[in-house]
Amino acid sequence: MRSNRFSITVDPGLTALLRREIVELWVLATNAGGSVGFLPPTTAAIVRPVANQMFRDIEKGSQHLLVGREGDELQGWVVLEMNAMPRVRHWAWLKRLMVLPALQGRGVGRQLHDAAIEHARALRLEQL
């Protein structure tokens, strides 16, 4: 049974399906005019090498992935990068926040943003 509830998952397993969904959303966001690192028109073949580097960084633990879904549909994602330098370990960056173009303006990006900030706070508390 398909759930229609929006949910956010932190650090999901990077399955082949999720990797493909992330690249597809990245292409859609770019081609809709989003400022997400590429110029339109772009393709999965162009985005995939950059995405693969991001996936490696996530697997190493230097970045954290948050994905937003409604049911089975990936609606958006954001990457959180914590600073590894000791004196500024409390710094974090939100990188590559993307939402399906058809859903922009409906609060998906805001929910991902807020969840990423909460996760950064939790990670910071773990470091104390």
N, C-alpha and C positions, 0 to 999 in steps of 0.2 A: 504494500500500500504506500502511495506517495504522500509525503508530508508537504503541506503548503506553508510551513513555518520557516521564516528566515533564521538561519543559525550561522554562527561563526566558529570555525575550528582553528585552533592554534597548533602549528607544527604538525599538520597531517602527514601521513606517509606519502612520499613523492612517487606515487604509482605512475605507470606509463600513461594511464588515462588522465590523471591530474596534470601531468606535464603537458600533454596534448591540449587539454582544456585551457591551461594558462597561456600557452603560445597562441591559441586561437583567439582568446579574449584580447591579448596584446595586439594581435593583427587587427581585430575589429576596432579597438580603441584608437590605434594609429590611423587607420583608414577613415575613421569618423572625424579626424582632425585633432585628436588628443596629442598633447605634448608629452610623449612617453618614450622618447629616445630614438625614434625613427621617423622618416618622412613618408607620407603617403604618395603613391600607393606602395604598400609593402606586402610581403608574403611570409608564410611560416618559415620558409627556407632562409629568409633574411633574419628573422627574429630568433630562430632556434639557437644559433651559436651563443648569443648573449644570454638567452634563457638558460642554456646548459651551464654556463659559468655561474649564474645565479643559483641554479639547483645544486651545484657543487658547494657553493658557500653555505647554503642552507644545510646540506648534509654534514658539513664540517662543524656546524653550530655557530658560525660567525654571523649568521642572519637567521631570522625567524619569519616563517610564512604564516599569514592568517588568511583564510579563505571564507567567503560568505556564500552560502547556498540557500536556495529555497527548494526544498525537495532535492531532486537530483541535479538541478541546474546551478552551475557555477555562475554567480552573479557579480562577483568582484573579488579582488585580492589585494593584499598589501604586504610589503616586506619591511621588517623592522631590523635595523642593524644597531647593535650595541657597540659602544666604543671599548676597545680592548686596552687602551692606554691607561695605566694605573691612576694618574692624577685626574683624568676626566672620564672615568669609568661610568659616571652617572649620566653621561651624554648618550643620546640615541637619535637615530635618524629614521624617519619614515621614508621608504623608497618605493617608487613605482606603484602608487595607489591607483588601481584601475577598476572601473565598473563597466558593465555592459552598456554601450551607448544608449540603448533603448530605455535603460533604467536610471539614467542620470537625472538628478533633481528629485529623487524619491527617498533619499536618506541612506542609501546603501553605503556610499562612500563615508558618510558621517559615522555610521555604525562601525565600519572597519577602522576608521581613524580612532574612535574612542576605545575600541577593543585593543588596538595596538598600543595606545598610551597606557591602558591598564596593565597590559602584559609587560611593558617596559618597566612600570613601577614594581610589579611583582618580581621581575628579574633583578632589579636594583636591590630590593629587600633581601633577596637570596644572597647577594654579594656582601652584605654588611656583616 
